[in-house]
Amino acid sequence: MALEICVKAAVGAPNILGDCPFCQRVLLSLEEKKIPYNSHLINLGDKPQWFLEISPEGKVPVVKIDDKWVADSDVIVGILEEKNPEPPLATPPEFASVGSKIFPSFVKFLKSKDPNDGTEQALLEELKALDGHLKAHGPFIAGEKITAVDLSLAPKLYHLEVALGHFKNWTIPDNLTHVLNYIKLLFSRESFKKTKAAEEHVIAGWEPKVNA
């Protein structure tokens, strides 16, 4: 029985997978656990009525589990782990929040119009902390095996790389070798290639936020 999942459609291309990192996180979990699923692409600029009935807040991802539509990628991933324990993807609690400030730091830096406001420095500090963690514990956050925290970070690091490269001509410094190797490892996985949005759709997704 395939799971039903609603995910974001690309901006301006309603038949193509869009750029939502939280949707990709859930798709990655489904792929890594080999759970069959059917995706429904939702145009967030023009949400269909049936979708608003199952997701009154109009948010994606939502997944149908035991005849109930469940929202919020944290909740969904937790339920998938519980119901499909193999292969295990649960992150040891002491590593669950590693890298959790990278995405908000990236968004602040991306939207910043002032090069001296400290947002770039704040992002670099977070990436350095991740680099130090991976040096001690890697290649993944909890060691040899990929876990849920990696699947949550992978799409966010992809957005960071694509959006900052495009809008700020910025790249992760070469001396953060553990982070760069980690990104290569994540992005080369079959599950990642299959579930990532095209770069142009990531850029289109951030465009209105950057120019706001």
C-alpha positions as CSV (number, residue, x, y, z in Angstrom):
1,M,0.0,0.0,0.0
2,A,1.6,3.2,-1.1
3,L,1.5,6.2,1.2
4,E,-0.1,9.4,-0.1
5,I,1.9,12.6,0.4
6,C,1.3,16.2,-0.6
7,V,4.4,18.2,-1.5
8,K,5.1,21.6,-2.9
9,A,5.0,22.0,-6.7
10,A,7.6,24.2,-8.4
11,V,6.9,27.9,-8.7
12,G,5.6,28.4,-12.2
13,A,5.8,24.7,-13.0
14,P,2.9,23.0,-11.3
15,N,3.8,19.5,-12.6
16,I,7.4,19.5,-11.3
17,L,8.5,18.9,-7.7
18,G,9.1,22.2,-5.9
19,D,11.8,23.5,-3.6
20,C,10.4,22.8,-0.1
21,P,13.2,21.4,2.2
22,F,10.7,20.0,4.6
23,C,8.9,18.1,1.9
24,Q,12.3,16.8,0.6
25,R,13.1,15.7,4.2
26,V,10.0,13.5,4.3
27,L,10.6,12.1,0.8
28,L,14.2,11.3,1.8
29,S,12.9,9.3,4.8
30,L,10.5,7.4,2.5
31,E,13.2,6.7,0.0
32,E,15.8,5.6,2.6
33,K,13.2,3.3,4.2
34,K,12.0,2.0,0.8
35,I,8.4,2.9,1.6
36,P,6.3,3.2,-1.6
37,Y,4.4,6.5,-2.0
38,N,2.4,8.6,-4.3
39,S,3.2,12.3,-4.5
40,H,0.6,15.0,-5.1
41,L,2.1,18.2,-6.2
42,I,0.4,21.2,-4.6
43,N,0.6,24.7,-6.2
44,L,0.9,26.8,-3.1
45,G,0.0,29.9,-5.1
46,D,-3.3,28.4,-6.0
47,K,-4.2,25.7,-3.5
48,P,-6.9,23.3,-4.5
49,Q,-10.0,23.0,-2.4
50,W,-9.6,19.3,-1.6
51,F,-6.1,20.1,-0.3
52,L,-7.3,22.9,2.1
53,E,-9.8,20.4,3.4
54,I,-7.1,18.0,4.5
55,S,-4.6,20.7,5.4
56,P,-6.6,23.7,6.7
57,E,-3.4,25.8,7.2
58,G,-2.5,25.1,3.6
59,K,0.9,23.7,4.6
60,V,3.0,21.0,3.1
61,P,4.1,18.3,3.6
62,V,1.1,16.3,4.7
63,V,1.0,12.5,4.6
64,K,-1.9,10.1,5.0
65,I,-1.1,7.6,7.7
66,D,-3.8,5.1,8.9
67,D,-6.5,7.2,7.1
68,K,-5.5,10.4,8.8
69,W,-3.7,13.3,7.2
70,V,-0.6,14.3,9.3
71,A,1.2,17.6,9.0
72,D,4.7,18.8,10.1
73,S,7.8,17.0,8.9
74,D,9.1,16.4,12.5
75,V,5.9,14.6,13.4
76,I,5.7,12.7,10.1
77,V,9.3,11.5,10.3
78,G,8.7,10.3,13.9
79,I,5.7,8.3,12.9
80,L,7.4,6.7,9.9
81,E,10.3,5.6,12.1
82,E,7.9,4.1,14.6
83,K,5.9,2.2,12.0
84,N,8.8,1.2,9.8
85,P,11.8,0.7,12.1
86,E,14.0,-0.9,9.4
87,P,16.4,0.5,8.4
88,P,16.6,2.5,11.6
89,L,17.0,6.3,11.1
90,A,16.4,7.6,14.6
91,T,19.2,10.0,15.6
92,P,20.7,9.5,19.1
93,P,19.2,12.3,21.3
94,E,22.6,13.9,22.0
95,F,23.1,14.6,18.3
96,A,19.5,15.5,17.4
97,S,20.1,19.3,17.4
98,V,23.5,19.3,15.7
99,G,23.3,21.9,12.8
100,S,19.9,23.1,13.8
101,K,20.8,26.8,13.6
102,I,22.3,26.6,10.2
103,F,19.1,27.1,8.3
104,P,17.8,30.2,10.2
105,S,21.3,31.7,10.0
106,F,21.4,31.1,6.2
107,V,18.0,32.7,5.7
108,K,19.0,35.8,7.7
109,F,22.2,36.1,5.7
110,L,20.4,35.5,2.4
111,K,17.9,38.3,3.1
112,S,20.4,40.7,4.5
113,K,21.1,43.9,2.6
114,D,24.0,45.1,4.9
115,P,27.3,43.2,4.5
116,N,28.4,44.4,8.0
117,D,25.4,43.2,10.0
118,G,27.1,40.0,11.3
119,T,24.7,37.6,9.5
120,E,27.5,36.1,7.3
121,Q,29.7,35.7,10.4
122,A,26.9,34.0,12.3
123,L,26.4,31.5,9.5
124,L,30.1,30.8,9.3
125,E,30.2,30.1,13.1
126,E,27.4,27.5,12.7
127,L,29.2,25.9,9.7
128,K,32.4,25.8,11.7
129,A,30.7,24.2,14.6
130,L,29.3,21.5,12.2
131,D,32.7,21.0,10.8
132,G,34.2,20.4,14.2
133,H,31.4,17.9,15.1
134,L,31.9,16.0,11.8
135,K,35.6,15.9,12.4
136,A,35.1,14.3,15.8
137,H,32.1,12.0,14.9
138,G,31.7,11.8,11.1
139,P,31.3,11.1,8.3
140,F,27.6,11.5,9.2
141,I,26.4,13.4,12.3
142,A,25.9,10.3,14.4
143,G,28.9,8.4,12.9
144,E,29.0,5.8,10.1
145,K,25.3,5.6,9.4
146,I,22.9,8.2,8.0
147,T,20.1,9.2,10.4
148,A,17.1,11.5,10.5
149,V,19.2,14.6,11.4
150,D,21.2,14.1,8.2
151,L,18.0,13.8,6.1
152,S,16.8,17.0,7.7
153,L,20.0,18.9,7.1
154,A,20.7,17.7,3.5
155,P,17.9,19.7,1.8
156,K,18.7,22.8,3.9
157,L,22.4,22.6,2.9
158,Y,21.3,22.2,-0.7
159,H,19.2,25.4,-0.5
160,L,22.1,27.2,1.2
161,E,24.5,26.2,-1.5
162,V,22.2,27.1,-4.4
163,A,20.6,30.3,-3.1
164,L,23.8,31.8,-1.7
165,G,25.7,30.9,-4.8
166,H,23.1,32.6,-7.0
167,F,22.1,35.6,-5.0
168,K,25.3,36.4,-3.1
169,N,28.0,34.7,-5.2
170,W,29.0,33.0,-1.8
171,T,30.3,29.5,-1.3
172,I,31.2,27.5,1.8
173,P,34.9,28.2,2.6
174,D,37.4,25.5,1.4
175,N,38.9,25.1,4.8
176,L,35.6,23.6,6.1
177,T,36.7,20.2,4.6
178,H,34.5,18.0,6.8
179,V,31.3,20.0,5.9
180,L,32.2,19.9,2.2
181,N,32.8,16.1,2.3
182,Y,29.6,15.7,4.2
183,I,27.6,17.6,1.6
184,K,29.2,15.5,-1.2
185,L,28.2,12.3,0.7
186,L,24.6,13.5,1.1
187,F,24.1,14.9,-2.3
188,S,25.5,11.8,-4.0
189,R,22.9,9.4,-2.4
190,E,20.3,8.0,-4.7
191,S,17.6,9.1,-2.4
192,F,18.8,12.7,-2.6
193,K,19.1,12.8,-6.4
194,K,15.6,11.4,-6.7
195,T,14.0,13.9,-4.4
196,K,15.8,17.2,-4.9
197,A,14.2,20.2,-6.7
198,A,16.1,21.5,-9.7
199,E,18.4,24.4,-8.9
200,E,16.3,26.9,-11.0
201,H,13.2,26.0,-8.9
202,V,15.2,26.6,-5.7
203,I,16.2,30.0,-7.0
204,A,12.6,30.8,-8.1
205,G,11.4,29.8,-4.6
206,W,13.7,32.2,-2.8
207,E,13.5,35.1,-5.3
208,P,10.5,36.9,-3.7
209,K,12.0,36.5,-0.2
210,V,15.3,37.9,-1.2
211,N,13.8,40.9,-3.0
212,A,11.2,41.6,-0.4
